[in-house]
Amino acid sequence: MRSDKTKNENGTEKITDMAVVTEAAAENGAEKAEKPAPKNRKSYGKGRTGGKAPAKTAEKRVEKAAESSAPKVKIIPLGGLEQIGMNITAFEYEDTIVVVDCGLAFPTDDMLGIDLVIPDVSYLEKNIDKVKGFVITHGHEDHIGSLPYILQKVNVPVYGTKLTIGLIENKLKEHNLLKSTKRKVIKHGQSINLGCFRIEFIKTNHSIADSAALAIFTPAGVIVHTGDFKVDYTPVFGDAFDLQRFAELGKKGVLALLSDSTNAIRPGFTASERTVGKTFDAIFAEHKQNRIIVATFASNVDRVQQIISSAYKYGRKVVVEGRSMVNVIGTASELGYINIPDGTLIDIDQLKNYPDEQTVLITTGSQGESMAALSRMASNLHRKVSIKPNDVVILSSTPIPGNEKAVAKIINELSMKGAEVINQDTHVSGHACQEEIKLIYSLLHPRYALPVHGEYRHLVANRNIAMSMGIPKENTLIMSSGDVVEIGEDSCKVVDRVQAGGILVDGLGVGDVGNIVLRDRQNLAQNGIIIVVLTLEKYSNQLLAGPDIVSRGFVYVRESEDLLDDARQVVDDAVNDCLDRHVTDWGKIKNIIRDSLSDFLWKRMKRNPMILPIIMEVE
């Protein structure tokens, strides 16, 4: 929505307060509050003059004055832009903040010992009185995973579709937050009023059911957030993408589009999920004498549905294994998002009662995760299932960037046990490729394009698509986490920055591991540690015992006795030198020990272990 302009007695344009209009419009369908559509493709990024003759100087001044006071909304991405994961974006106008998604990221290889990474929401905590709610696009971990942690600091209602809220409730139960958190199930096509925003849920397709795009009606105009999406004309469950609603919004006028960029570097279209079902059917028909194990993402309910359908067709019993898989499929089954024929599903303990060729295992671990069920099976660590030479293992996913080595490792382990591994044509992406992204731009005709959800190269590719669809380069903006983007009918620019970034979760500790601790862990992992222990007399500072040297992860002690003897002598000389110079400050003594030993080891071994001097005092 844009602000209405009316001329007063002096002929100047006056801005109507759209916070009031928004709520009134919401009650009446909000049609009258929506911004008019551009008249043609050439009007992208231009004002409403649409190519008319230049206005007179006085009129230009009036128009400029009106534009300067036009409503402007702030868009503040707090995560999800430099990476795939940890998606969270705040939309702010005056006393209203609405947060779209609240996801987590999984740790990178250099985050040793870290379990999860959640977004820094300091800005939301500081402005807690403005925050009206979390609006969730779908139920993937990178969009809902941080909610149990963030809701403890920012306790506001959560809005989402039926399956999305069901998956969120599973998480809230685990963290004992179910009673203290308000949840609201929203159907596709419905709208909610949050402060001066109206938010409409629009049906989309993705690799999880019940995904939604959001049309956010603001005083400055309509902003569309696609969430994660693909255009699937033949989805396994539910309706196809609501392209008609997108077209209607485009006719009335869209101020900005925040579009999924994950597959923006891929040409063409993303294949329908149903194509994977045909592949499963062919594999099941070809391997009637083998036990079949399928590893896929726990959240891909449609994929699991097709596996179960093929198993039922060929008279096989199905076992679901892996904690996250059991939780998601249980929730989806309860809510009616998956159809499991009676008698098809059996408990893993019943597996031994059926011949191998009559069973199918659906499991987690398609990304080679070390603790997932498939990895434990491949390593003979699973208590109830072992890989046999006659098994057929289907990896129904593509490796997430960074997981390629882990996936290759598990394929090798499975192959060494004699299993046949199939990973071709068993997966389709849940994200739109270039032609689908073009379709969305052509339907919505947004004035501004703000790519989201992806690494920098993906965002650039999305921006290039927007420009190819006629949006001027100056009307495209690649945001960074923490940017405060101010957007209105006449401008879209970064005006400020807020605190943003990742907070590390290690066990029950949230945020207690920072860059310094991570650096120490990396140093320990790469170079090991040497502990120097010595004892000084309390008053005289006489050396009573030591120095003794303990090493872990540096050298094999039994084969390096000469090196450690020389190191001990270096420390002994350094300590005696300190005592001769009457250095009594233990901090200085420790630094001198550390520096002397570090220099010696680097010259001798070209290694740089962590050195930890410990001084004990005896009276």
N, C-alpha and C positions, 0 to 999 in steps of 0.2 A: 504494500500500500504506500502511496505517496501522500503528502499533505495536500489538502484542498486549498486552492488559492482563490480568494474572492477580492474584488476591488472595492475599496472604501470610497468615501466621498471625494477624496483628493486624487483618486485614480491609481493609487499605489496598491500592490498586491499584498494581501494579508494571509498569513499562514494559520490554518485551522488546527487546533490541537488534536492530533490523530490518536492520542492515547484513548480519548473518549470515543472517537469514531470507531476505533478498532473493536472495542467491546460491543458497541451497538451493532456494528457490521457483523460481528461473530454471531450474534443472536439472530440476525436476519440473513444468514448465509454469507455474509462478508463480501458479497459481490460488488456492492457499490464502493467498497473501500479499496478494491484492487486497482492497480495502475493500468492505464490503457496500453494495449500492445503496440509495438513499433509497427508502422504502416507497411514497411517492406524490409527485406533483408538489408538494404543499404542503410537503414536507419540505425544499425548497431552502433551503440556508443555515442550517437548524436543526440542532441536535444529534441524537443518536440516540434521544432521548426520544420524538420524533415525536408530540408533542401529548398525552402522558400527564399525569397529575396532577403538580403540583410535588413534587419530592423533599424530604425532610426536610433541615433545616439542616445536620446532620452529614454527610449524604450529599452535599450541595452542596459542602461544604468538601473532601471527599475527591475529588469529581469535578474541582473547580477545581485542586487540587494535581496531579492526574493530567494535566490539560490543559496546565498550565504546563511540565511536563517532556515533553510529547509531541513527537515529532520535527518539525522545521521545515526546509523546503528553501528555499534562496534562488534567486530568479529574477532575473537581471541582464541586461536588454537593453542592449547596447552600441551599437545602431544600429537603424534601420528604423522608428522610431516617429513622428518629426516629418515624415517624407517617405515617398515610395514608392521604396525602394532601400536599399542598404547594410544588409541584414538580417543580424543576428548577435545571438544570445541565449545567455547562459551559465546553466546549472543547476548549483547547488552544494549539496553536503551533506558536512560534515566534510572528509575528504581527497579528495573527488571533485568535479571540475568537468567537465561535458560541454558542448560548444559546438554549438548548432544553427545551421547555415548560416554563411557567411562571404562576404557579398556586397559589391559596390561601388555607388557612386552616380555618375551622370554630372554634370558640372559645370553649375551654373546660369549664366544670362547674365552675372552680375556676377563670375564667376570667370574673369577674362581669362587666356587661355593655359593654363589647367589642363586636363589630359587626363582624370583620374579622381579620385574621392574615395574613400578607403578608411577603415575604422573605426579608431579609436584603441584598441588592445588592451593598453594599459599594465597594466591589471588582470590580464590573463592572463599577461603576462610576469612580473609580481611573484609570481604563484602558479603558475608553470610546473610545479612538482612535482605539483600537484593535477590538472592538465589531462590527461584521458585520451584525448580525441580530438575531431575535428570530425565531426558527423553532418549530412549534407546532404539536404535534402528534394527538390530537383530541380535541373536544370542551367541555370537562367537566370543571367545575369550578376549580377543583384542578389542572388543567393544563393551564387554560387561565384567571382565575379570577383576578390575580394581574396585568395583562397587563395595564389597565387604570392608575394604580398608578405608575408602574415602567417606563412606556413609558414617563412619565413627567420628569424623571431623565435620562433615557437611551433611547433617541429617535432614534431607528434604525428600518429598515424594518422588517415586520412580514410575515412569509411564512407558509402556511398551505393549506389543502384541501378545497374544495368549501364550504361545510357546516361549517367547523371549522372557516373559515374566515368570513362567514355570521354571526355566533354567536359572533365573536370578534367585528365585525362592530356594532352590537347592543350595546355592552358595550362602544365602542368608542363614539357613538352618545350621550349617556347619559353624558359622561364626556367632550363633545365638543373637541374630539381629532381626529375626522374623517379626517379633512383636513390636519392635521399636521403629520399623520402617514401613511407611505407607506405600502400597503398590496399587497401580490402577491399570487394568487391561483395556486397551484401545483397539477397536476394529479398524481394518482398512476402510478408508473413506470417512472416518470420524475425525472430529477436530477437538482440541482442548484449548481452553483459554488460560494462559499463564501470564499474569501481569498485563502488560500492554501488547503481548504477542498472542496470535492465534496460530496453532500448529496442527496441520492436517497430515494424517498418515496415508500414504499412497502405496498401493501394492506393487512390489518389485519381485524379481527372482534372484536367488543367490544359492550357494551350496548349503544353505540351511533354510528350513521352511519359515514362513511368517516374517520375512524380511520386509522392510518398509523404507521408502524415501520420505522425506519431510518437506512440506511446503510451509515455510515460516512467514506468516503475514505480519509485517512490521510497519511502524509508522513511516519508514523510508521507502518501502516497497516489498515485493515478494522475493524471499530468498529460498532457493530450493537446494536441499542437501540430499544427494542421491543415496547416502549410505553405500555399502558394498552392493554391487548389482551386476547382473547380466540380463540380456533380453532373451528369455526362453519361451518360445511360442508353444511348446509342448511339455510343460513341467510335469514331473512325476506326481506331485501332490498340489492341489489347489489351483487357483486361477493363474493365467498368464499376466505378464507385466501390464499395468494399467496405462498404456500409451495414450489412451483417449484423454485421461485427466491431465497428462503432461501437455497435450495439445491445447486443451482448454486454458491451462495456465499460461501457455505461450501466447495465446490470442489476447489475453487480458493484460499481459506484460509481466516479465520477470526481471527483477533488478539484478540478481546475481545467481550464479550456479556454482555450487561446490560439488565437484564430480569426482567419483572414484577413479584413480589413475593407475591402479595396479597393473593392468594389462595394456596400458596406453602405448607401449612400444611394440605391441603385436598387431600385425595387420589382419584384416578380415573380421570374421564373426566367431564368437565362442559357440562350440557345439552344444546341442541340447543334452541335458542329463540323461534323457532316454536312450541316447546312443550307447551309453555305458551298459545299460540293461541288455542290449543286443549282444554285446561282447561277453557279458557274464553267461548268457544263455548258450553261446557257442562254446565257451570254455567248459561249462558243466556237461554239455552234450559230448564233448570230446574226451572227458576224463571221468567216465562213469565208474571206473574201477579204482579211483584214487580218493583219499581224503583231501578235502579242499580247505585251505586256511586263507581267509581274506583279511588283509590289514588295511584300514582306512581311517579317516578322521572321525572321531567319536561324534562330532556335531553334524556330520553329513547324513541326516536322517533319510533323505531320498535315496542315497546310495545304499544304505542298509536295507531299505524297503525293497530295492531291486534285487539285492543278494538273497533276501528271504523269499521273494517271489520265485526266483530261479531254483532255490533249494526245494521249495514246496512242489514246484513243477516236476522236479526229478526225484521226488520222494525222499529227501534228506532231512535229517533233524539238524537244528541250528543251536549252537552254543554261543552266547555272547560273553566275551572275556575282556577284562580290563576295567578298572574302576570307573573311569570317565565314560567309557562306552556303556556300561551297565546303567549309570546314572542318567545319561541323556536318553537312551532308548526307553528306559523305564518311564521317564517324564513324558516323552513323545507318545508312548503307548497309552498312558493314562489320559492324555489330552486329545487323543484321537488323531494324531498326526502320522501314525504308522499302523498298518493293518497286518497283524501277525495271525495266520490261520491257527485254529485250535490244534494243539498237539505238536506243533512244529518246533516250538522253543523248548529246550531241555536244559537242566542244570548241568554244570561241568562235571559234577560227580557221577552223572548218569552216562557219561561218554563211553565208559568201558563196557556198557551193556549193548552197544551197537557196533556193527562192523564199520571199519574205517570208511568204506565206500558209501555209507549211508549217513555220513555226518559232514557238517560244515562248521568251521569256527570263524566267527567274526571278531576281530581283535584290534586293539590299539597297537601302535608301534610302526606305522608306515613311514615315519620320519627317522627311524633308527634310534629313537630315544632309549637310553641305556636301561632304564627301569620299566619300560613299557612291556606289555605281555609278550609280544613277538620276540623282542630282544632276549627276554628271559628264557623263552622256549629254545631259541637258537643257541643259547649259551648253556643249556642243560640246567638252568637255575629255576625253571618253573616247576612247581611241586606236582602238578597234575597232567601236564602235557609235555611231551618230548617230540622233536621232529624226527620223522621216519623217512627212509629212502623213497617210499612210494608217495610221499606227500606232494601236493601242488600248492604253492604259496603265491597268492596274487597280491601285489602291492598296488592298491587302488588309490594312488596319489602321485604327485610329482614332488621331488625334493624342494623344500623351502630353501631359498638362497642361504648358504652356510651349512646346510645339512647334507650336502652331497657325499662327503666322506663317510658320515655315519650310515647313510643308506647303502653305499657301496660295501661297507664293512658287513652289514647284516646280510646282504645278498651273497657275499662270499661265504659267510658262516653257514647259511642255509644250503648253498650249493655243495659245500664240503660234506654236509650230512646226507647228500644224495637227493635233496628235494629239488623239484622243478620250480623255478621262480619265473613268474609272468608279470611284467610291468609295462607292457606296450598296449596302448589303446584301452587301458582300464581306468582312465581318469579323464574328466573334463574340468576345466576351470570354472570357478564361480564368479569370475570377474569379466567385465565387458572388454572386448577388443576394440580396435579403432573404429570399425564401421558402426558398432553399437553406440559408442560415445558420440560419433557424428550424428546419429539418429536423435539422441537426446538433445544435443545442441540445436538441431534443426527444428525440433518440436517446441522447445522452450524459448528460443530467441533471447537468451539472457543479454543484458547490457554489459555485465561484467563476468569474467570467468576467473574463478579462484580454485585451481586444482587442489585436491586433497588426497590422502591415503596413498602413500607411496614414497619411495626414495626420490632424491632430487631428479634423477634421470627420468623417472616416471612422470613427475610433475611437469618437467620441460616438454615431454612428449604430449601430454594433455594440453598444455598451452599451445603447442604447435597445431594441434587438431582444432582448437578453438579459433585460432587465427585463420586456418584454412576454411573455416565456416563463416568467415566474414567479420569476426570480432576484431577490432583494431588492437594492435599490440599494447597500446597504452591503457586499454581496458582489460588487460590480463594481468594477474598478479600472482607470483609464486611466494607464498607465505613461509615463514619459519615459526617454529614453536616459540611462543612468548610474544610474538608480534601483536600489536593492537591495531587492527585495520579498521579505519573509519570509512563507512560506505554510505553514500546517499545518491540521489538522482543525478548530481552533477560531478561527483568525484569518488574515487576509491583509492586510498593510500594508507601506508603505515604511518601512524602518528606517535606511537609510543611503544615501549616494551615492558612486559611484566615478568616476574620470576617464573621460570618454567624449566622442565628437565625431568630426569628420572630419579626416583627414590628406590633404593635397593632393599629387597626383602630377603632376609636370610633366616630361615627357621621362623621363630616367633618375633624376631627383631625386625622392626620396620624403620629404616633410615639410620640405624646405628652403624652401618657400614658405609663409609664414604670413599672418596678417591685415595686418601692416604692409606686406609686399610687395604683397599684393592691393590695399591701399588706394592705394599708389603707382601701381600699374598702372591703377586706375580713374581716378585723378587725371590721369595722362598721357593716357589715352584721352579724357577729357572736356575737358581744358583745355590740353594740350600742355606744352611745357617751354621755359624760357629759361635759357641757360648764360651766366654772366658770367665773363669771363677777364681777369685783371690780373696784372702782374708787379711785385714789390717787391724792392728791394735787401736783401741778407741782413742786414747789421748796422744800417744806418740806417733801414730801412723806407721808403725813398724810393720813390715811384711811378715806375717806369721805363717801363712800357708799359700801354696799355689805359686804362680798361676797354673791352673788346670784348664785344659781345652777339651770341650765336648763338641763333636761334629755330627750333623744330620743332613743328609742329602747333598753333601759337598764332595767328600772322597770316601772310598772304602778304607776305614781306619786301619785294618790289619795289613794292608798293602801300602800304607802311606805313613808309617811310623817315623821315618826320617823327616818328612815334611812337617809333621806335627811337632816333632822335637825342635826343629828350627823355628817354627812359629812360636812355640813356647818361649824360646830364648829371646825372640824379638819382643814379645810382651814383657818378659822379665826385665830386659834392658830399658824398655820404655817406662816401666813402673819405678825402677831404681833411679832413673833420670829425674822423674817427677819428685821422688822423695828427697833426692840430693838437692833439688832446687826449692825444697820446702813448699811444694804445691799441695795444699790441703783440701782444696775444693774437689769433691768426688766427681762432680760433673766434668771438670777439666781433665781429671785423670782418665775417666772413661773415654773422652773424646780423643785423648792422645793415644790410648791403647787401640781404639778403633782405627785411627788414621795410620798408625805404624803398621798394624797387622794387615790392613787393607792394601797399603803400598807393597808390602812384602808378597802377599798372595797374588797381586796383579802381575808383579814382575816375574814371579816364579811360575804361575799357572795360567795367567791371563783369564782369571776368574774373579768374580766380585760377589762373594757370598754376603748374606746379612750377618753382621758381627754384633753380638749382644754381650757387653761386659757386665759382670755382676760382682759387686764388692760387698763382702760381709764384714761386720764389725764385731770384735770380741773385746770385752773389758779385761 
